[in-house]
Amino acid sequence: MNCLAVAEERGGEIRKSSLETVSAARRTADALGGTCTALVAGHGVGAAAATLGRYGARRVIVVDDPRLERRPNIALAKIAADVARREGAALVFLPASQAGRDIAPRVAVALEAGLAADCVALRAEGSDIVATRPVFAGKALLDVRVTTPVKVFTLRPNVFEATAGAGTAAVETAAAALEEADLVTTVEGTKVASGRPDVTEAEIIVSGGRGMKGPEHFALIEALADALGAGVGASRAVVDAGWRPHDEQVGQTGKTVAPALYIACGISGAVQHLAGMSTSRYIVAINRDKDAPIFQVADYGIVGDVFDVLPALIAALRKAGK
């Protein structure tokens, strides 16, 4: 059963979530006796394509077109569907990134395929794939079988291991068969965060909530994040209040994250927020309310004032040379 993994490129590099997706697609293909092909579409993406061979792709198809410089999702979905048809791919995998969540449903419709979104596990049972995904705002996990001939899956970042090896891939180029209708959306510009890692791919995230009491106190969150090499996150209440930008929002209406370590500072733990971070490997909660819901999901909890705990923690990390 042949698999197609759709990868994203940024700044000359394949995104970490895409490396995870390619590795997961390769493991699935191996379990089913198939092959794994990767697709990279954009402008100036050829140099990064060969990287995917180390992560399990046997072939890499590159679609390089100036019209894709701003990564219009409608056009990218059309290309992914066309390549999947041409390759006879029965399984199509995309990262559950902001772009992947937009592209995947379009690909599924074009291929008349079922879609299992935001998967956190995959396993082969005979010739079938069982996907596990969170439901009810992350309170339960559901095993899903997609029954259509072609199946589409999006994979939650930081959950599947990106396994690098010594493999290589044959890199092929293909043309983008696009029409004007595929380019109806004009992207005037993009803003790329710099400095700290994006929360969707960060191994460590330090998040702040209303308990920080004001935007000026997020300097403590930033200082702890810098000491740990972490990304900065925020609750919805904080973003709605204008304290932090929307691209830092973690939760059901923000970004879904699954870092190795999530540090929640002054966050009570509303269901909306827990839905976006409950699959983190380890959760540390700092809150002065011992009954805050966040402690129900935390692996480690500190009952105390963030304005006492955070400076002490930052000082200890700096002293330790972290």
ChimeraX attribute file (.defattr): number of C-alpha atoms within 10 A of each C-alpha:
attribute: neighborCount
match mode: 1-to-1
recipient: residues
	/A:1	17
	/A:2	21
	/A:3	28
	/A:4	31
	/A:5	32
	/A:6	30
	/A:7	25
	/A:8	24
	/A:9	20
	/A:10	12
	/A:11	10
	/A:12	13
	/A:13	13
	/A:14	20
	/A:15	17
	/A:16	19
	/A:17	24
	/A:18	28
	/A:19	29
	/A:20	27
	/A:21	33
	/A:22	34
	/A:23	24
	/A:24	24
	/A:25	31
	/A:26	26
	/A:27	20
	/A:28	22
	/A:29	21
	/A:30	17
	/A:31	17
	/A:32	18
	/A:33	11
	/A:34	16
	/A:35	21
	/A:36	27
	/A:37	28
	/A:38	29
	/A:39	26
	/A:40	26
	/A:41	29
	/A:42	23
	/A:43	18
	/A:44	18
	/A:45	21
	/A:46	20
	/A:47	11
	/A:48	17
	/A:49	26
	/A:50	19
	/A:51	18
	/A:52	28
	/A:53	25
	/A:54	19
	/A:55	25
	/A:56	31
	/A:57	28
	/A:58	18
	/A:59	21
	/A:60	27
	/A:61	23
	/A:62	25
	/A:63	24
	/A:64	19
	/A:65	15
	/A:66	10
	/A:67	14
	/A:68	18
	/A:69	14
	/A:70	14
	/A:71	19
	/A:72	19
	/A:73	20
	/A:74	17
	/A:75	24
	/A:76	26
	/A:77	25
	/A:78	20
	/A:79	23
	/A:80	27
	/A:81	21
	/A:82	17
	/A:83	20
	/A:84	24
	/A:85	14
	/A:86	9
	/A:87	13
	/A:88	14
	/A:89	22
	/A:90	19
	/A:91	22
	/A:92	27
	/A:93	26
	/A:94	29
	/A:95	30
	/A:96	24
	/A:97	22
	/A:98	12
	/A:99	16
	/A:100	23
	/A:101	16
	/A:102	14
	/A:103	25
	/A:104	28
	/A:105	20
	/A:106	19
	/A:107	24
	/A:108	20
	/A:109	14
	/A:110	15
	/A:111	20
	/A:112	14
	/A:113	21
	/A:114	19
	/A:115	23
	/A:116	23
	/A:117	24
	/A:118	23
	/A:119	24
	/A:120	19
	/A:121	15
	/A:122	20
	/A:123	14
	/A:124	15
	/A:125	10
	/A:126	8
	/A:127	9
	/A:128	13
	/A:129	20
	/A:130	17
	/A:131	21
	/A:132	20
	/A:133	21
	/A:134	18
	/A:135	12
	/A:136	10
	/A:137	16
	/A:138	18
	/A:139	12
	/A:140	9
	/A:141	14
	/A:142	13
	/A:143	15
	/A:144	16
	/A:145	15
	/A:146	17
	/A:147	12
	/A:148	13
	/A:149	12
	/A:150	19
	/A:151	22
	/A:152	26
	/A:153	27
	/A:154	26
	/A:155	30
	/A:156	26
	/A:157	27
	/A:158	23
	/A:159	21
	/A:160	19
	/A:161	14
	/A:162	19
	/A:163	15
	/A:164	15
	/A:165	10
	/A:166	8
	/A:167	13
	/A:168	17
	/A:169	20
	/A:170	14
	/A:171	18
	/A:172	13
	/A:173	14
	/A:174	14
	/A:175	12
	/A:176	21
	/A:177	11
	/A:178	13
	/A:179	10
	/A:180	8
	/A:181	9
	/A:182	16
	/A:183	16
	/A:184	11
	/A:185	12
	/A:186	9
	/A:187	12
	/A:188	6
	/A:189	7
	/A:190	8
	/A:191	5
	/A:192	9
	/A:193	9
	/A:194	7
	/A:195	9
	/A:196	14
	/A:197	17
	/A:198	19
	/A:199	26
	/A:200	25
	/A:201	20
	/A:202	23
	/A:203	21
	/A:204	22
	/A:205	32
	/A:206	25
	/A:207	27
	/A:208	31
	/A:209	23
	/A:210	19
	/A:211	18
	/A:212	20
	/A:213	13
	/A:214	14
	/A:215	15
	/A:216	9
	/A:217	14
	/A:218	19
	/A:219	11
	/A:220	18
	/A:221	26
	/A:222	20
	/A:223	18
	/A:224	25
	/A:225	22
	/A:226	17
	/A:227	17
	/A:228	17
	/A:229	19
	/A:230	25
	/A:231	26
	/A:232	28
	/A:233	33
	/A:234	30
	/A:235	29
	/A:236	24
	/A:237	16
	/A:238	24
	/A:239	21
	/A:240	12
	/A:241	12
	/A:242	12
	/A:243	18
	/A:244	21
	/A:245	13
	/A:246	18
	/A:247	16
	/A:248	21
	/A:249	26
	/A:250	27
	/A:251	23
	/A:252	17
	/A:253	13
	/A:254	20
	/A:255	20
	/A:256	26
	/A:257	28
	/A:258	25
	/A:259	26
	/A:260	16
	/A:261	17
	/A:262	28
	/A:263	27
	/A:264	27
	/A:265	30
	/A:266	25
	/A:267	27
	/A:268	24
	/A:269	21
	/A:270	14
	/A:271	17
	/A:272	17
	/A:273	26
	/A:274	22
	/A:275	24
	/A:276	22
	/A:277	23
	/A:278	24
	/A:279	23
	/A:280	22
	/A:281	15
	/A:282	17
	/A:283	22
	/A:284	19
	/A:285	27
	/A:286	27
	/A:287	25
	/A:288	17
	/A:289	16
	/A:290	14
	/A:291	11
	/A:292	17
	/A:293	16
	/A:294	27
	/A:295	23
	/A:296	12
	/A:297	18
	/A:298	20
	/A:299	13
	/A:300	13
	/A:301	18
	/A:302	17
	/A:303	15
	/A:304	16
	/A:305	16
	/A:306	21
	/A:307	14
	/A:308	9
	/A:309	15
	/A:310	18
	/A:311	15
	/A:312	11
	/A:313	14
	/A:314	20
	/A:315	14
	/A:316	13
	/A:317	14
	/A:318	12
	/A:319	9
	/A:320	8
	/A:321	8
	/A:322	11
